[in-house]
Protein backbone atom coordinates (compact mmCIF):
# COMPACT_ATOMS: atom_id res chain seq x y z
CA UNK A 1 0.00 0.00 0.00
CA UNK A 2 1.09 3.55 -0.63
CA UNK A 3 1.76 6.23 1.93
CA UNK A 4 -1.15 7.38 4.00
CA UNK A 5 -1.49 9.62 7.07
CA UNK A 6 -0.59 7.98 10.37
CA UNK A 7 -4.14 8.48 11.71
CA UNK A 8 -5.44 6.45 8.77
CA UNK A 9 -2.79 3.77 9.36
CA UNK A 10 -3.74 3.61 13.04
CA UNK A 11 -7.39 3.13 12.08
CA UNK A 12 -6.37 0.43 9.60
CA UNK A 13 -4.37 -1.41 12.27
CA UNK A 14 -7.16 -1.10 14.86
CA UNK A 15 -9.70 -2.53 12.42
CA UNK A 16 -7.31 -5.36 11.56
CA UNK A 17 -6.72 -6.04 15.26
CA UNK A 18 -10.46 -6.28 15.91
CA UNK A 19 -10.89 -8.72 13.02
CA UNK A 20 -7.96 -10.88 14.14
CA UNK A 21 -9.01 -10.91 17.80
CA UNK A 22 -12.65 -11.65 16.97
CA UNK A 23 -11.59 -14.52 14.70
CA UNK A 24 -8.60 -15.98 16.59
CA UNK A 25 -8.84 -14.66 20.15
CA UNK A 26 -6.86 -11.98 21.97
CA UNK A 27 -4.04 -14.34 22.95
CA UNK A 28 -3.34 -15.24 19.33
CA UNK A 29 -3.50 -11.66 18.09
CA UNK A 30 0.22 -11.07 17.73
CA UNK A 31 1.50 -7.89 16.18
CA UNK A 32 2.66 -10.00 13.21
CA UNK A 33 -0.83 -11.44 12.71
CA UNK A 34 -2.38 -7.98 12.95
CA UNK A 35 0.12 -6.52 10.50
CA UNK A 36 -0.51 -9.38 8.08
CA UNK A 37 -4.26 -8.76 8.32
CA UNK A 38 -3.73 -5.04 7.68
CA UNK A 39 -1.20 -5.81 4.92
CA UNK A 40 1.45 -3.57 6.48
CA UNK A 41 4.95 -4.16 7.79
CA UNK A 42 5.90 -4.41 11.46
CA UNK A 43 7.73 -1.10 11.07
CA UNK A 44 4.39 0.55 10.25
CA UNK A 45 2.92 -0.90 13.45
CA UNK A 46 5.81 0.46 15.52
CA UNK A 47 5.48 3.84 13.82
CA UNK A 48 1.77 4.03 14.73
CA UNK A 49 1.76 2.40 18.18
CA UNK A 50 4.27 2.32 21.01
CA UNK A 51 3.04 -1.08 22.19
CA UNK A 52 0.43 -3.79 21.81
CA UNK A 53 -1.15 -2.38 24.96
CA UNK A 54 -1.71 0.94 23.18
CA UNK A 55 -3.26 -0.91 20.23
CA UNK A 56 -5.59 -2.87 22.54
CA UNK A 57 -6.66 0.37 24.20
CA UNK A 58 -7.42 1.86 20.79
CA UNK A 59 -9.35 -1.29 19.81
CA UNK A 60 -11.50 -1.12 22.95
CA UNK A 61 -12.19 2.55 22.29
CA UNK A 62 -13.07 1.86 18.67
CA UNK A 63 -15.46 -0.99 19.45
CA UNK A 64 -17.26 0.95 22.16
CA UNK A 65 -17.33 4.13 20.08
CA UNK A 66 -18.93 2.27 17.19
CA UNK A 67 -21.66 0.84 19.45
CA UNK A 68 -22.42 4.22 20.95
CA UNK A 69 -22.50 6.02 17.59
CA UNK A 70 -24.90 3.42 16.22
CA UNK A 71 -27.27 3.73 19.17
CA UNK A 72 -27.03 7.53 19.35
CA UNK A 73 -27.96 7.85 15.71
CA UNK A 74 -31.06 5.77 16.41
CA UNK A 75 -32.36 7.87 19.29
CA UNK A 76 -35.55 9.30 17.85
CA UNK A 77 -38.42 10.74 19.81
CA UNK A 78 -41.28 8.28 19.80
CA UNK A 79 -44.72 8.45 21.33
CA UNK A 80 -43.45 7.69 24.85
CA UNK A 81 -40.23 7.68 26.83
CA UNK A 82 -40.43 3.89 27.02
CA UNK A 83 -40.75 3.49 23.25
CA UNK A 84 -37.79 5.82 22.73
CA UNK A 85 -35.64 3.91 25.24
CA UNK A 86 -36.71 0.53 23.87
CA UNK A 87 -35.93 1.67 20.31
CA UNK A 88 -32.38 2.67 21.31
CA UNK A 89 -31.87 -0.64 23.13
CA UNK A 90 -33.19 -2.47 20.06
CA UNK A 91 -30.59 -0.81 17.83
CA UNK A 92 -27.78 -2.02 20.09
CA UNK A 93 -29.35 -5.46 20.24
CA UNK A 94 -29.52 -5.80 16.45
CA UNK A 95 -25.74 -5.38 16.42
CA UNK A 96 -25.24 -8.01 19.13
CA UNK A 97 -27.26 -10.53 17.13
CA UNK A 98 -25.54 -9.65 13.83
CA UNK A 99 -21.97 -9.58 15.23
CA UNK A 100 -21.73 -11.90 18.25
CA UNK A 101 -17.99 -12.51 17.78
CA UNK A 102 -17.26 -8.81 18.14
CA UNK A 103 -19.27 -8.64 21.36
CA UNK A 104 -17.61 -11.80 22.66
CA UNK A 105 -14.31 -10.07 21.98
CA UNK A 106 -15.17 -7.29 24.44
CA UNK A 107 -15.42 -9.84 27.27
CA UNK A 108 -12.23 -11.54 26.16
CA UNK A 109 -10.44 -8.18 26.13
CA UNK A 110 -11.64 -7.52 29.67
CA UNK A 111 -10.39 -10.89 30.93
CA UNK A 112 -7.10 -10.54 29.07
CA UNK A 113 -6.51 -7.09 30.54
CA UNK A 114 -7.31 -8.28 34.07
CA UNK A 115 -4.92 -11.23 33.80
CA UNK A 116 -1.98 -9.59 32.03
CA UNK A 117 0.31 -7.64 34.32
CA UNK A 118 0.42 -4.00 33.28
CA UNK A 119 -2.83 -4.20 31.29
CA UNK A 120 -5.24 -4.01 34.25
CA UNK A 121 -6.01 -0.35 33.64
CA UNK A 122 -7.41 -1.25 30.20
CA UNK A 123 -10.26 -3.21 31.77
CA UNK A 124 -11.00 -0.31 34.10
CA UNK A 125 -10.89 2.16 31.19
CA UNK A 126 -13.16 -0.12 29.15
CA UNK A 127 -15.87 -0.15 31.82
CA UNK A 128 -15.48 3.55 32.56
CA UNK A 129 -16.05 4.16 28.86
CA UNK A 130 -19.19 2.02 28.96
CA UNK A 131 -20.60 4.14 31.79
CA UNK A 132 -19.58 7.43 30.15
CA UNK A 133 -21.15 6.33 26.88
CA UNK A 134 -24.33 5.25 28.65
CA UNK A 135 -24.46 8.67 30.35
CA UNK A 136 -24.25 10.41 26.98
CA UNK A 137 -27.00 8.15 25.64
CA UNK A 138 -29.28 8.76 28.65
CA UNK A 139 -28.59 12.49 28.35
CA UNK A 140 -29.51 12.45 24.68
CA UNK A 141 -32.74 10.54 25.29
CA UNK A 142 -33.70 13.04 28.00
CA UNK A 143 -32.79 16.02 25.79
CA UNK A 144 -34.70 14.67 22.80
CA UNK A 145 -37.83 14.19 24.91
CA UNK A 146 -37.38 17.24 27.15
CA UNK A 147 -37.33 15.07 30.28
CA UNK A 148 -35.43 15.83 33.49
CA UNK A 149 -34.29 12.57 35.13
CA UNK A 150 -35.50 12.04 38.68
CA UNK A 151 -32.18 10.44 39.68
CA UNK A 152 -28.64 11.45 38.65
CA UNK A 153 -27.80 10.58 35.04
CA UNK A 154 -24.64 8.79 36.21
CA UNK A 155 -26.74 6.37 38.29
CA UNK A 156 -29.01 5.63 35.32
CA UNK A 157 -25.90 5.19 33.16
CA UNK A 158 -24.34 2.72 35.61
CA UNK A 159 -27.55 0.69 35.78
CA UNK A 160 -27.79 0.70 31.97
CA UNK A 161 -24.14 -0.31 31.47
CA UNK A 162 -24.31 -3.11 34.05
CA UNK A 163 -27.62 -4.43 32.76
CA UNK A 164 -26.61 -4.43 29.09
CA UNK A 165 -23.27 -6.01 29.96
CA UNK A 166 -24.95 -8.88 31.78
CA UNK A 167 -27.69 -9.26 29.20
CA UNK A 168 -25.20 -9.42 26.34
CA UNK A 169 -23.05 -12.01 28.09
CA UNK A 170 -26.10 -14.10 28.98
CA UNK A 171 -27.24 -14.04 25.34
CA UNK A 172 -23.77 -15.01 24.10
CA UNK A 173 -23.72 -17.97 26.48
CA UNK A 174 -27.33 -19.16 26.17
CA UNK A 175 -28.35 -17.89 22.74
CA UNK A 176 -31.94 -17.49 23.92
CA UNK A 177 -33.46 -14.77 21.71
CA UNK A 178 -36.86 -14.76 23.44
CA UNK A 179 -35.33 -14.41 26.89
CA UNK A 180 -33.09 -11.59 25.64
CA UNK A 181 -36.05 -9.71 24.15
CA UNK A 182 -37.99 -10.06 27.41
CA UNK A 183 -34.97 -8.76 29.33
CA UNK A 184 -34.67 -5.81 26.94
CA UNK A 185 -38.31 -4.97 27.64
CA UNK A 186 -37.67 -5.20 31.39
CA UNK A 187 -34.56 -3.03 30.99
CA UNK A 188 -36.58 -0.38 29.17
CA UNK A 189 -39.14 -0.44 32.01
CA UNK A 190 -36.38 -0.16 34.62
CA UNK A 191 -34.77 2.80 32.85
CA UNK A 192 -38.08 4.60 32.45
CA UNK A 193 -38.74 4.13 36.18
CA UNK A 194 -35.33 5.66 36.98
CA UNK A 195 -35.61 8.50 34.48
CA UNK A 196 -39.27 9.29 35.12
CA UNK A 197 -41.23 11.67 32.98
C-alpha positions in Angstrom: 0.0 0.0 0.0 1.1 3.6 -0.6 1.8 6.2 1.9 -1.2 7.4 4.0 -1.5 9.6 7.1 -0.6 8.0 10.4 -4.1 8.5 11.7 -5.4 6.4 8.8 -2.8 3.8 9.4 -3.7 3.6 13.0 -7.4 3.1 12.1 -6.4 0.4 9.6 -4.4 -1.4 12.3 -7.2 -1.1 14.9 -9.7 -2.5 12.4 -7.3 -5.4 11.6 -6.7 -6.0 15.3 -10.5 -6.3 15.9 -10.9 -8.7 13.0 -8.0 -10.9 14.1 -9.0 -10.9 17.8 -12.7 -11.7 17.0 -11.6 -14.5 14.7 -8.6 -16.0 16.6 -8.8 -14.7 20.1 -6.9 -12.0 22.0 -4.0 -14.3 22.9 -3.3 -15.2 19.3 -3.5 -11.7 18.1 0.2 -11.1 17.7 1.5 -7.9 16.2 2.7 -10.0 13.2 -0.8 -11.4 12.7 -2.4 -8.0 12.9 0.1 -6.5 10.5 -0.5 -9.4 8.1 -4.3 -8.8 8.3 -3.7 -5.0 7.7 -1.2 -5.8 4.9 1.5 -3.6 6.5 5.0 -4.2 7.8 5.9 -4.4 11.5 7.7 -1.1 11.1 4.4 0.6 10.3 2.9 -0.9 13.4 5.8 0.5 15.5 5.5 3.8 13.8 1.8 4.0 14.7 1.8 2.4 18.2 4.3 2.3 21.0 3.0 -1.1 22.2 0.4 -3.8 21.8 -1.1 -2.4 25.0 -1.7 0.9 23.2 -3.3 -0.9 20.2 -5.6 -2.9 22.5 -6.7 0.4 24.2 -7.4 1.9 20.8 -9.4 -1.3 19.8 -11.5 -1.1 23.0 -12.2 2.6 22.3 -13.1 1.9 18.7 -15.5 -1.0 19.4 -17.3 1.0 22.2 -17.3 4.1 20.1 -18.9 2.3 17.2 -21.7 0.8 19.4 -22.4 4.2 21.0 -22.5 6.0 17.6 -24.9 3.4 16.2 -27.3 3.7 19.2 -27.0 7.5 19.4 -28.0 7.9 15.7 -31.1 5.8 16.4 -32.4 7.9 19.3 -35.5 9.3 17.9 -38.4 10.7 19.8 -41.3 8.3 19.8 -44.7 8.4 21.3 -43.4 7.7 24.9 -40.2 7.7 26.8 -40.4 3.9 27.0 -40.7 3.5 23.3 -37.8 5.8 22.7 -35.6 3.9 25.2 -36.7 0.5 23.9 -35.9 1.7 20.3 -32.4 2.7 21.3 -31.9 -0.6 23.1 -33.2 -2.5 20.1 -30.6 -0.8 17.8 -27.8 -2.0 20.1 -29.4 -5.5 20.2 -29.5 -5.8 16.4 -25.7 -5.4 16.4 -25.2 -8.0 19.1 -27.3 -10.5 17.1 -25.5 -9.6 13.8 -22.0 -9.6 15.2 -21.7 -11.9 18.2 -18.0 -12.5 17.8 -17.3 -8.8 18.1 -19.3 -8.6 21.4 -17.6 -11.8 22.7 -14.3 -10.1 22.0 -15.2 -7.3 24.4 -15.4 -9.8 27.3 -12.2 -11.5 26.2 -10.4 -8.2 26.1 -11.6 -7.5 29.7 -10.4 -10.9 30.9 -7.1 -10.5 29.1 -6.5 -7.1 30.5 -7.3 -8.3 34.1 -4.9 -11.2 33.8 -2.0 -9.6 32.0 0.3 -7.6 34.3 0.4 -4.0 33.3 -2.8 -4.2 31.3 -5.2 -4.0 34.2 -6.0 -0.4 33.6 -7.4 -1.2 30.2 -10.3 -3.2 31.8 -11.0 -0.3 34.1 -10.9 2.2 31.2 -13.2 -0.1 29.2 -15.9 -0.2 31.8 -15.5 3.5 32.6 -16.0 4.2 28.9 -19.2 2.0 29.0 -20.6 4.1 31.8 -19.6 7.4 30.2 -21.2 6.3 26.9 -24.3 5.2 28.7 -24.5 8.7 30.3 -24.3 10.4 27.0 -27.0 8.1 25.6 -29.3 8.8 28.6 -28.6 12.5 28.4 -29.5 12.5 24.7 -32.7 10.5 25.3 -33.7 13.0 28.0 -32.8 16.0 25.8 -34.7 14.7 22.8 -37.8 14.2 24.9 -37.4 17.2 27.2 -37.3 15.1 30.3 -35.4 15.8 33.5 -34.3 12.6 35.1 -35.5 12.0 38.7 -32.2 10.4 39.7 -28.6 11.4 38.7 -27.8 10.6 35.0 -24.6 8.8 36.2 -26.7 6.4 38.3 -29.0 5.6 35.3 -25.9 5.2 33.2 -24.3 2.7 35.6 -27.5 0.7 35.8 -27.8 0.7 32.0 -24.1 -0.3 31.5 -24.3 -3.1 34.1 -27.6 -4.4 32.8 -26.6 -4.4 29.1 -23.3 -6.0 30.0 -25.0 -8.9 31.8 -27.7 -9.3 29.2 -25.2 -9.4 26.3 -23.1 -12.0 28.1 -26.1 -14.1 29.0 -27.2 -14.0 25.3 -23.8 -15.0 24.1 -23.7 -18.0 26.5 -27.3 -19.2 26.2 -28.3 -17.9 22.7 -31.9 -17.5 23.9 -33.5 -14.8 21.7 -36.9 -14.8 23.4 -35.3 -14.4 26.9 -33.1 -11.6 25.6 -36.1 -9.7 24.1 -38.0 -10.1 27.4 -35.0 -8.8 29.3 -34.7 -5.8 26.9 -38.3 -5.0 27.6 -37.7 -5.2 31.4 -34.6 -3.0 31.0 -36.6 -0.4 29.2 -39.1 -0.4 32.0 -36.4 -0.2 34.6 -34.8 2.8 32.8 -38.1 4.6 32.5 -38.7 4.1 36.2 -35.3 5.7 37.0 -35.6 8.5 34.5 -39.3 9.3 35.1 -41.2 11.7 33.0 
